[in-house]
Amino acid sequence: MLTRQRRPMGLANRLSYLPWWAYILLIPGFYLFGWVLHLLGVIPGQ
């Protein structure tokens, strides 16, 4: 349980150090990443 609790805290600390423009790039980045996985057939969908 201790190792599982440390990972989200470490991730939150890393995200807090990102500049403001990194968030603008992350949102479309995650969207495009999901779209590519969908095209490859990894994520089943419509």
mmCIF file as gemmi writes it, N, C-alpha and C atoms, coordinates in Angstrom:
data_model
loop_
_atom_site.group_PDB
_atom_site.id
_atom_site.type_symbol
_atom_site.label_atom_id
_atom_site.label_alt_id
_atom_site.label_comp_id
_atom_site.label_asym_id
_atom_site.label_entity_id
_atom_site.label_seq_id
_atom_site.pdbx_PDB_ins_code
_atom_site.Cartn_x
_atom_site.Cartn_y
_atom_site.Cartn_z
_atom_site.occupancy
_atom_site.B_iso_or_equiv
_atom_site.pdbx_formal_charge
_atom_site.auth_seq_id
_atom_site.auth_asym_id
_atom_site.pdbx_PDB_model_num
ATOM 1 N N . MET Axp A 1 ? 0.831 -1.212 0 1 0 ? 1 A 1
ATOM 2 C CA . MET Axp A 1 ? 0 0 0 1 0 ? 1 A 1
ATOM 3 C C . MET Axp A 1 ? 0.869 1.267 0 1 0 ? 1 A 1
ATOM 4 N N . LEU Axp A 2 ? 2.005 1.204 0.656 1 0 ? 2 A 1
ATOM 5 C CA . LEU Axp A 2 ? 2.863 2.388 0.725 1 0 ? 2 A 1
ATOM 6 C C . LEU Axp A 2 ? 3.404 2.757 -0.651 1 0 ? 2 A 1
ATOM 7 N N . THR Axp A 3 ? 3.771 1.753 -1.452 1 0 ? 3 A 1
ATOM 8 C CA . THR Axp A 3 ? 4.314 2.051 -2.775 1 0 ? 3 A 1
ATOM 9 C C . THR Axp A 3 ? 3.237 2.639 -3.675 1 0 ? 3 A 1
ATOM 10 N N . ARG Axp A 4 ? 1.997 2.214 -3.49 1 0 ? 4 A 1
ATOM 11 C CA . ARG Axp A 4 ? 0.914 2.745 -4.32 1 0 ? 4 A 1
ATOM 12 C C . ARG Axp A 4 ? 0.587 4.187 -3.946 1 0 ? 4 A 1
ATOM 13 N N . GLN Axp A 5 ? 0.79 4.532 -2.688 1 0 ? 5 A 1
ATOM 14 C CA . GLN Axp A 5 ? 0.492 5.897 -2.259 1 0 ? 5 A 1
ATOM 15 C C . GLN Axp A 5 ? 1.583 6.866 -2.712 1 0 ? 5 A 1
ATOM 16 N N . ARG Axp A 6 ? 2.811 6.38 -2.879 1 0 ? 6 A 1
ATOM 17 C CA . ARG Axp A 6 ? 3.911 7.282 -3.25 1 0 ? 6 A 1
ATOM 18 C C . ARG Axp A 6 ? 3.841 7.686 -4.716 1 0 ? 6 A 1
ATOM 19 N N . ARG Axp A 7 ? 3.364 6.8 -5.58 1 0 ? 7 A 1
ATOM 20 C CA . ARG Axp A 7 ? 3.38 7.097 -7.012 1 0 ? 7 A 1
ATOM 21 C C . ARG Axp A 7 ? 2.51 8.295 -7.399 1 0 ? 7 A 1
ATOM 22 N N . PRO Axp A 8 ? 1.258 8.391 -6.925 1 0 ? 8 A 1
ATOM 23 C CA . PRO Axp A 8 ? 0.458 9.58 -7.28 1 0 ? 8 A 1
ATOM 24 C C . PRO Axp A 8 ? 1.089 10.871 -6.743 1 0 ? 8 A 1
ATOM 25 N N . MET Axp A 9 ? 1.704 10.817 -5.575 1 0 ? 9 A 1
ATOM 26 C CA . MET Axp A 9 ? 2.344 12.01 -5.027 1 0 ? 9 A 1
ATOM 27 C C . MET Axp A 9 ? 3.528 12.427 -5.897 1 0 ? 9 A 1
ATOM 28 N N . GLY Axp A 10 ? 4.303 11.47 -6.353 1 0 ? 10 A 1
ATOM 29 C CA . GLY Axp A 10 ? 5.432 11.784 -7.22 1 0 ? 10 A 1
ATOM 30 C C . GLY Axp A 10 ? 4.969 12.362 -8.542 1 0 ? 10 A 1
ATOM 31 N N . LEU Axp A 11 ? 3.873 11.81 -9.067 1 0 ? 11 A 1
ATOM 32 C CA . LEU Axp A 11 ? 3.329 12.307 -10.325 1 0 ? 11 A 1
ATOM 33 C C . LEU Axp A 11 ? 2.798 13.726 -10.147 1 0 ? 11 A 1
ATOM 34 N N . ALA Axp A 12 ? 2.147 13.984 -9.026 1 0 ? 12 A 1
ATOM 35 C CA . ALA Axp A 12 ? 1.616 15.325 -8.76 1 0 ? 12 A 1
ATOM 36 C C . ALA Axp A 12 ? 2.761 16.328 -8.622 1 0 ? 12 A 1
ATOM 37 N N . ASN Axp A 13 ? 3.846 15.911 -7.999 1 0 ? 13 A 1
ATOM 38 C CA . ASN Axp A 13 ? 5.001 16.803 -7.847 1 0 ? 13 A 1
ATOM 39 C C . ASN Axp A 13 ? 5.622 17.117 -9.198 1 0 ? 13 A 1
ATOM 40 N N . ARG Axp A 14 ? 5.687 16.133 -10.08 1 0 ? 14 A 1
ATOM 41 C CA . ARG Axp A 14 ? 6.245 16.374 -11.413 1 0 ? 14 A 1
ATOM 42 C C . ARG Axp A 14 ? 5.358 17.318 -12.212 1 0 ? 14 A 1
ATOM 43 N N . LEU Axp A 15 ? 4.032 17.124 -12.117 1 0 ? 15 A 1
ATOM 44 C CA . LEU Axp A 15 ? 3.111 17.973 -12.869 1 0 ? 15 A 1
ATOM 45 C C . LEU Axp A 15 ? 3.121 19.4 -12.343 1 0 ? 15 A 1
ATOM 46 N N . SER Axp A 16 ? 3.393 19.58 -11.052 1 0 ? 16 A 1
ATOM 47 C CA . SER Axp A 16 ? 3.39 20.926 -10.477 1 0 ? 16 A 1
ATOM 48 C C . SER Axp A 16 ? 4.582 21.743 -10.97 1 0 ? 16 A 1
ATOM 49 N N . TYR Axp A 17 ? 5.635 21.065 -11.438 1 0 ? 17 A 1
ATOM 50 C CA . TYR Axp A 17 ? 6.812 21.786 -11.928 1 0 ? 17 A 1
ATOM 51 C C . TYR Axp A 17 ? 6.682 22.19 -13.392 1 0 ? 17 A 1
ATOM 52 N N . LEU Axp A 18 ? 5.649 21.689 -14.081 1 0 ? 18 A 1
ATOM 53 C CA . LEU Axp A 18 ? 5.493 22.013 -15.5 1 0 ? 18 A 1
ATOM 54 C C . LEU Axp A 18 ? 5.098 23.475 -15.68 1 0 ? 18 A 1
ATOM 55 N N . PRO Axp A 19 ? 5.608 24.131 -16.721 1 0 ? 19 A 1
ATOM 56 C CA . PRO Axp A 19 ? 5.161 25.491 -17.042 1 0 ? 19 A 1
ATOM 57 C C . PRO Axp A 19 ? 3.745 25.483 -17.597 1 0 ? 19 A 1
ATOM 58 N N . TRP Axp A 20 ? 3.147 26.663 -17.726 1 0 ? 20 A 1
ATOM 59 C CA . TRP Axp A 20 ? 1.739 26.754 -18.128 1 0 ? 20 A 1
ATOM 60 C C . TRP Axp A 20 ? 1.517 26.212 -19.524 1 0 ? 20 A 1
ATOM 61 N N . TRP Axp A 21 ? 2.493 26.395 -20.445 1 0 ? 21 A 1
ATOM 62 C CA . TRP Axp A 21 ? 2.274 25.948 -21.819 1 0 ? 21 A 1
ATOM 63 C C . TRP Axp A 21 ? 2.314 24.43 -21.929 1 0 ? 21 A 1
ATOM 64 N N . ALA Axp A 22 ? 2.906 23.767 -20.943 1 0 ? 22 A 1
ATOM 65 C CA . ALA Axp A 22 ? 2.961 22.306 -20.985 1 0 ? 22 A 1
ATOM 66 C C . ALA Axp A 22 ? 1.554 21.712 -20.864 1 0 ? 22 A 1
ATOM 67 N N . TYR Axp A 23 ? 0.691 22.364 -20.084 1 0 ? 23 A 1
ATOM 68 C CA . TYR Axp A 23 ? -0.682 21.869 -19.94 1 0 ? 23 A 1
ATOM 69 C C . TYR Axp A 23 ? -1.449 22.007 -21.252 1 0 ? 23 A 1
ATOM 70 N N . ILE Axp A 24 ? -1.166 23.069 -22.015 1 0 ? 24 A 1
ATOM 71 C CA . ILE Axp A 24 ? -1.827 23.265 -23.31 1 0 ? 24 A 1
ATOM 72 C C . ILE Axp A 24 ? -1.409 22.16 -24.281 1 0 ? 24 A 1
ATOM 73 N N . LEU Axp A 25 ? -0.156 21.699 -24.168 1 0 ? 25 A 1
ATOM 74 C CA . LEU Axp A 25 ? 0.325 20.628 -25.038 1 0 ? 25 A 1
ATOM 75 C C . LEU Axp A 25 ? -0.134 19.254 -24.556 1 0 ? 25 A 1
ATOM 76 N N . LEU Axp A 26 ? -0.307 19.09 -23.247 1 0 ? 26 A 1
ATOM 77 C CA . LEU Axp A 26 ? -0.667 17.781 -22.703 1 0 ? 26 A 1
ATOM 78 C C . LEU Axp A 26 ? -2.073 17.357 -23.097 1 0 ? 26 A 1
ATOM 79 N N . ILE Axp A 27 ? -3.025 18.296 -23.079 1 0 ? 27 A 1
ATOM 80 C CA . ILE Axp A 27 ? -4.421 17.944 -23.344 1 0 ? 27 A 1
ATOM 81 C C . ILE Axp A 27 ? -4.608 17.42 -24.772 1 0 ? 27 A 1
ATOM 82 N N . PRO Axp A 28 ? -4.162 18.134 -25.829 1 0 ? 28 A 1
ATOM 83 C CA . PRO Axp A 28 ? -4.254 17.564 -27.176 1 0 ? 28 A 1
ATOM 84 C C . PRO Axp A 28 ? -3.341 16.353 -27.334 1 0 ? 28 A 1
ATOM 85 N N . GLY Axp A 29 ? -2.251 16.309 -26.589 1 0 ? 29 A 1
ATOM 86 C CA . GLY Axp A 29 ? -1.333 15.177 -26.671 1 0 ? 29 A 1
ATOM 87 C C . GLY Axp A 29 ? -1.993 13.888 -26.222 1 0 ? 29 A 1
ATOM 88 N N . PHE Axp A 30 ? -2.711 13.938 -25.108 1 0 ? 30 A 1
ATOM 89 C CA . PHE Axp A 30 ? -3.428 12.758 -24.634 1 0 ? 30 A 1
ATOM 90 C C . PHE Axp A 30 ? -4.543 12.385 -25.6 1 0 ? 30 A 1
ATOM 91 N N . TYR Axp A 31 ? -5.202 13.382 -26.177 1 0 ? 31 A 1
ATOM 92 C CA . TYR Axp A 31 ? -6.285 13.117 -27.133 1 0 ? 31 A 1
ATOM 93 C C . TYR Axp A 31 ? -5.742 12.423 -28.381 1 0 ? 31 A 1
ATOM 94 N N . LEU Axp A 32 ? -4.631 12.945 -28.909 1 0 ? 32 A 1
ATOM 95 C CA . LEU Axp A 32 ? -4.031 12.34 -30.101 1 0 ? 32 A 1
ATOM 96 C C . LEU Axp A 32 ? -3.494 10.944 -29.8 1 0 ? 32 A 1
ATOM 97 N N . PHE Axp A 33 ? -2.945 10.752 -28.607 1 0 ? 33 A 1
ATOM 98 C CA . PHE Axp A 33 ? -2.433 9.439 -28.219 1 0 ? 33 A 1
ATOM 99 C C . PHE Axp A 33 ? -3.564 8.412 -28.182 1 0 ? 33 A 1
ATOM 100 N N . GLY Axp A 34 ? -4.712 8.801 -27.621 1 0 ? 34 A 1
ATOM 101 C CA . GLY Axp A 34 ? -5.868 7.909 -27.597 1 0 ? 34 A 1
ATOM 102 C C . GLY Axp A 34 ? -6.413 7.65 -28.989 1 0 ? 34 A 1
ATOM 103 N N . TRP Axp A 35 ? -6.355 8.662 -29.856 1 0 ? 35 A 1
ATOM 104 C CA . TRP Axp A 35 ? -6.856 8.514 -31.224 1 0 ? 35 A 1
ATOM 105 C C . TRP Axp A 35 ? -5.986 7.539 -32.015 1 0 ? 35 A 1
ATOM 106 N N . VAL Axp A 36 ? -4.655 7.634 -31.817 1 0 ? 36 A 1
ATOM 107 C CA . VAL Axp A 36 ? -3.732 6.707 -32.491 1 0 ? 36 A 1
ATOM 108 C C . VAL Axp A 36 ? -3.952 5.283 -31.992 1 0 ? 36 A 1
ATOM 109 N N . LEU Axp A 37 ? -4.131 5.113 -30.682 1 0 ? 37 A 1
ATOM 110 C CA . LEU Axp A 37 ? -4.4 3.779 -30.142 1 0 ? 37 A 1
ATOM 111 C C . LEU Axp A 37 ? -5.706 3.231 -30.69 1 0 ? 37 A 1
ATOM 112 N N . HIS Axp A 38 ? -6.687 4.104 -30.886 1 0 ? 38 A 1
ATOM 113 C CA . HIS Axp A 38 ? -7.967 3.684 -31.452 1 0 ? 38 A 1
ATOM 114 C C . HIS Axp A 38 ? -7.792 3.221 -32.896 1 0 ? 38 A 1
ATOM 115 N N . LEU Axp A 39 ? -6.974 3.95 -33.661 1 0 ? 39 A 1
ATOM 116 C CA . LEU Axp A 39 ? -6.721 3.567 -35.053 1 0 ? 39 A 1
ATOM 117 C C . LEU Axp A 39 ? -5.99 2.23 -35.137 1 0 ? 39 A 1
ATOM 118 N N . LEU Axp A 40 ? -5.09 1.994 -34.204 1 0 ? 40 A 1
ATOM 119 C CA . LEU Axp A 40 ? -4.323 0.749 -34.205 1 0 ? 40 A 1
ATOM 120 C C . LEU Axp A 40 ? -5.158 -0.435 -33.723 1 0 ? 40 A 1
ATOM 121 N N . GLY Axp A 41 ? -6.327 -0.157 -33.16 1 0 ? 41 A 1
ATOM 122 C CA . GLY Axp A 41 ? -7.193 -1.239 -32.694 1 0 ? 41 A 1
ATOM 123 C C . GLY Axp A 41 ? -6.938 -1.627 -31.253 1 0 ? 41 A 1
ATOM 124 N N . VAL Axp A 42 ? -6.12 -0.847 -30.546 1 0 ? 42 A 1
ATOM 125 C CA . VAL Axp A 42 ? -5.857 -1.149 -29.139 1 0 ? 42 A 1
ATOM 126 C C . VAL Axp A 42 ? -7.098 -0.845 -28.304 1 0 ? 42 A 1
ATOM 127 N N . ILE Axp A 43 ? -7.757 0.282 -28.622 1 0 ? 43 A 1
ATOM 128 C CA . ILE Axp A 43 ? -8.966 0.677 -27.904 1 0 ? 43 A 1
ATOM 129 C C . ILE Axp A 43 ? -10.167 0.398 -28.804 1 0 ? 43 A 1
ATOM 130 N N . PRO Axp A 44 ? -11.032 -0.537 -28.414 1 0 ? 44 A 1
ATOM 131 C CA . PRO Axp A 44 ? -12.241 -0.765 -29.213 1 0 ? 44 A 1
ATOM 132 C C . PRO Axp A 44 ? -13.208 0.403 -29.069 1 0 ? 44 A 1
ATOM 133 N N . GLY Axp A 45 ? -13.871 0.734 -30.161 1 0 ? 45 A 1
ATOM 134 C CA . GLY Axp A 45 ? -14.796 1.873 -30.116 1 0 ? 45 A 1
ATOM 135 C C . GLY Axp A 45 ? -15.748 1.855 -31.281 1 0 ? 45 A 1
ATOM 136 N N . GLN Axp A 46 ? -16.355 3.004 -31.544 1 0 ? 46 A 1
ATOM 137 C CA . GLN Axp A 46 ? -17.379 3.119 -32.581 1 0 ? 46 A 1
ATOM 138 C C . GLN Axp A 46 ? -16.753 2.901 -33.96 1 0 ? 46 A 1
